[in-house]
Amino acid sequence: MLSRGAKQGDAACPATALAAFTTVLILIPTLAGAQELEPRAYSNSPVGLNFFIAGYAYSKGGFSTDPSIPMEDAQLKTHTGVLAYARSLDLWGMSGKFDMILPYSRLSGTALLAGEPKERDVSGFSDPKFRLSVNFYGAPALSMQEFAAYQQDLVVGASVQVSAPGGQYDSSKAVNLATNRWSLKPDIGFSKSFGSLTLDLTTGVTFYSNNDDYYGGQTREQEPIYSVQTNLSYNFSRGAWASLGVTYYRGGATTVNGVRNDDALGNSRTGAILALPVDRYQSIKLSASSGISTRVGTSFDTVGIFWQYRWGAGL
């Protein structure tokens, strides 16, 4: 999630290494689930560093709906504000982090429901997310002074993310900001540095609980969604960097009231990020993503801007 390693020569000046810290929380808003792009998810950072992130994202396109709902030609827009907090940890000598994310969105748009034109305009919180991650290899827990001499090579890590049913939900509506269910996403990732380039590969699976108050009072079950993504990022001077990534996800077929739908995913997306440090405490991140191919479900474009403030660990 966090930063690129400092170059040799920075050990004598920890403040120089601080320019490299640019937390990455790629927060594609609402209904995106397993489609998030997160470069540098398993990079290292000093223990005890805190991050506060505030941002805005805009999405436009068609969001996924269940085939049991006779919806066609969905054209939806979301304006999403995001608040997030993250803290780097020492987990038995290994570096780790805890983060939590709370989105608030306004969704509006039109669709054909059973052949009839319908409109939807709703605001509220989406489901909150919480995640714990740990680096098993190549990224030990380091103090601020020790981190100044750290250089990344190969990092191997894993994480588990929980999404809780706490957002806006109305079972009489076909499209909502929240899902009225729990999800659990474990994943494992690899990050390899090649000078100014960093290559990441992450694979995971998302499990879902049942929604017992689905559209019209039905019960909706969903099979796991399997995902894999790769990101390539380039380090510029003074901590600025840019990345380009792609993700592929499949599975997730749904069953409504015991009837299985032919809606398994087989979709892919691509995205780009530009991170720019403002000073030792602040940075700005610009992001954009778009669908490449879609078998079933989401086909939308997203752009966003995020501000980050960091403190602690002797900063």
N, C-alpha and C positions, 0 to 999 in steps of 0.2 A: 504494500500500500504506500510506502512512505517515500524514501529518497534514494538518490543515487549515492554511491560511496564517494568519499573525498579523495582527491588526488594526493600523491606523495608530495611532501613539502608543506601540507596544511597542518601537520601535527603541531607545529610551533604556534599556530594561530587558529584555535578552534572557531573563532568568529568567522573566518574565511569559509570553513566547511559548512557553516549554517546556511549559506546561500544555496546549498544543494537541496534543502528540505522542501519538497512540494508534495503534500499529501494528495493521494488520488482516491477520490470517491466518485466514480462515474455513475451518476444517479439518473438513469433513464426513468422518467416519472411514470408511476401508476401503470398497472397491467403489463409491465415488461418482464417481471419474473426472472427467468433464466437467461434473459437476453442481454444482461448488463456487460459492458466492456470495462475491464479494470486492469490497465497496464501497471506494472511494478507492484502488484499486489503483495509480493513477498520480499520486497527490498527491506533493508535494515534502517534503523534510526536509533538515536540515544534513548536509553531507558528514562522514563519519567517525563517525556515530552508530551504536551497536550496540544490538540488541534480543535479549533472551532471553525466550522464551514457553514457559510450561508450562500445560497445561490438561487438561480432562476433558470428554468428550462421550458421550452416551447415545443410541443409535438403536434403534428398534423398528419392525418391519414385514417386508415381503418384499423380499429382495435379488435382483438379476438373476441368472438362470441360463439356460443355453443350451437352446433347444427340443429339441435332440438328447437332452437328459437328461430322462426322463419324471418331472419333479418338479412337484408341485402343492401348493397351500395351505402355502407356506413362511411360518413365523412365527418370525423370528429376532430376537435382541437382541445388541447389542454395547456393551461398556463400553470406551472408548478413552482412553488417556492419550497426550498429545502433547507432544513437546519440539521446539522450533524455534529457529533463530538467523537473524537478518537483520542486514545492514550496509548503510548508505547509501554511495554511491560517487560519485566524480567521473569521468565517462566522456567525455573530450575536451570538457570544459566543460558537459556535460549531466548532470543528476542521474540517478542510477540506483540499483539495489540488487541485492544477492545474498541469497537466502534458502534455507534447507534445512529439511526437515520430516521427523521420524521418529515415526510412530505405533506404539503397542503396544496390542493389543486382546485382549479375550476375547469370543468369539462363542459363543452357545448358542441352541438352538431345535429346532424339529421341522418336518418336511415329509413329504409322501407321495412316495416314490420308487418308480416302477413300481407304484403302488397300495399299497405297503407303508409303514407308518409308520416313520420314521427319526429319530434324534436326532443332534445335532452339538454338541460342547462342546470348544472349542479355544482356546488362548492363544498369542500370539506377535507378532512384529513384522509390520506391513504394509510394503509397498514404500516405501522412502525417496524423497523428491522434492527436486529442486534447481532453482532458477530464477534467471535473470538478466533484469533489466528495465532500460529506459532511457527517459527522457522526451525526446522530440525537440523539443518546442515548449512554451513557457510555464512551464517549471520548470527554470531553470538551476541548475548546481551552485553552492551557496552555503555560506559558513562560518556558524558559529553566530551571529556578530555581524551578518552580512549578512542572515541569514534572519529576524531580528527585524523587519525592515521589509518582508518579502515578503508580497504579497497575491496569491492565486490568481485567475486569470481563466479562460482556456481552456488546458488541458494535453492534449497528444497524446503517447502513448507506446506502446511495444511490449515484449513479453517472450517468452521461450522457457523452457518448463518440461520437465524430463526426469524420468521415473519409472523407477527401476532395479529389476530383479528381485532383491530381497534379503530378502524376508519369508518368513513361514511358508507352505509349500505342500506339499500331498500329492495326487498325481495320482489316488489311489484314492478321493478324496472329491469330491463334487459342489460343495461350498461351501468356500472357503478365505479366509484373510486376505490373501493376496498373489496375484499373477497369473502369475508365472513368465514374464514378457516385459517388454520395454522399451516405453515410450510417449514421444512427443514432442509437445508442445503449444505452437505459436506463437500469439500473439494480438496484437491491437491495441486500444487503448482511448482514450477521450475523457473528460475530466472538465471540467465547466463550473461555476463558482461564480456564484450569484445571491444575494449577501448572505449570509444565514445558511444558505441552501440550497446543496447541491452535487449535481449530476446527473451520473451516470456511465453510459457505454455501452461495453461490451466485447464483441468478437466474436473467436472463435478456432476452431481445428480441432485435433483430437487424432489422431495417427497411431500405429499399433500394430505391433510386430513379431509374428511367429508364436509361438504356444505349442506347442512340439513334444512336450510331455509332458502333454497335456490329459487330462481324465477318461478313465481306462481305457487310457492310452497313445496317444491320438489326437493329430492335429495340428489346431490351431484357428487360423484366420485371422479378422481383424476389419477391416471397412472403417472409414474415418475417421468420427469423430463431430464434427459441426459444432454450435457453440453460440453463443448470444447472450444477454447479460444486461444489465439496467439496474437501477441503484440510486439512490434518492433519500435523501439524508441531511440532517439538520438539526443545526446547531451551537448548543449551549446555552452557558452561561457557563463559564469556567474550564476549557475543553477537553473537557467532556462532549458527547457527540453520540449520535444515534440514526439508524438507517437502515432502510429497507424496500426489498426488491429482489425481482426475479423473473428466472428464467432459463428458456430454451427450448433443447432440444438434440435433434438428429435424426441419423439415419444409424447406422452401427455394425453393420450386418448381419454375421453370422458365417458362416463356412464350416468344416465339420468333416469331415476326410478327403475333401475335394473336393466335398462336398454342401452347397449353400448353403441356409441357413435363412431362414425368413420372420420375422425378428426385428429388423428395423430399428426404431430408436427414433423416437418423436415425442412426447416427454415435457416437462413443465414443472414447476418448483418455485418456491416463494416462501419468503422468509426475512426475519428481523428481527434487528437487533443494537442493543445498548445499551452504550456505552463510557463508563467512569467513571474519571477520574484519581484516584489516591490521594494522590500527591505528585509532585514534579518527576521522580522516578525510576520510579515504579510506576503501573500502571493495571489495571483489571479490565474484562473484556468478557463480556457475556452474549449468547448467540445461540440462535436457534431457527429451524427450517426444516421445511417439509412439502411433500408432493407436491400439485400441483393437478390434473394430468391425466396419465395413463399409458397409452400404447399397448402397449408391451412393456417388461418389465424392472422397475426399482425403484419401489416405492411404500412410503416409510417416513417416519418423523418423527424429528427429531434436536433435542436441546437440549444446550447446552454452556456451560462457564464457563472463562475463560482469564485467567491472570495474566501481566503483562508487566513486565520490568525493563529499563531502558535506561541506557546509559553511553557515555562518549567524546565527542569533538568539543568538548571544553571544557565539558561539562555540569557 
